[in-house]
């Protein structure tokens, strides 16, 4: 049986997914320096993995030849 990928992640799971600390995500929610998208459901904070993928894609660094 194939395991399905979970779409929503808590702060710790999102941090592991992005390769950053949970502290960075917590500070980003307050100060908005990186503007990493998240949702609030009541008091619970969740991250949509589709949004995190889009965030990573939008912030991808591409080196140009000769630059």
N, C-alpha and C positions, 0 to 999 in steps of 0.2 A: 504494500500500500504506500502511495506517495504522500509525503507530508506536505500540507499546504502552508504557504507563507502567510503569517499574520500581518494584517494591514496596519494596525494601530500599535504604537509602542509607548511605554511609559518613558520617563526621563532617562533612567539608567539604560534601557534598551536602545533608545534613540542615540544616546552618547556612544554606546558601543558600535552602533551601526555607522555613525559618522566618524568614529575614531577620535572623539574629543572627550573631555571630562563632563560629568553630570553638572559640575559646578559652572562650567562655561555656559551650558544651556540654561541653568537657573539664572545666571547673571544676564544673559541675553534677553530673557523674558522681562526683566526689570528695565534694563538700559537700552535694549534694541540695537546694540552695536552691529551684530551680524544679521539681524532680522530673519532668524531661522523660524519658519512657520510652525505654529502649534495651535491646538484647540483646547478650550477649557470646557469641561463638562461638569457643571457644578463646581466643586473644589478640585476635581481631578484634572491633571494636565496630560494630554496625549499628543503624540506626533504621528501624522499620517506618513507612512513610508513612501507613498507616491509623491507627496510634497517634498520630502527630504531628497528623493532622487532628482526632482525638478530643481531644487535649490542647488544641489551639487553640480548638475548640468549647467545651470546658469552661471555658476562661479568657477567653471573649469578654466584653467590657464592653458593656453595653446601658444607654443613657441613658434614664431615665424622664422623661416630660413633667412639668415643674414641680418637678423635684428639684434 
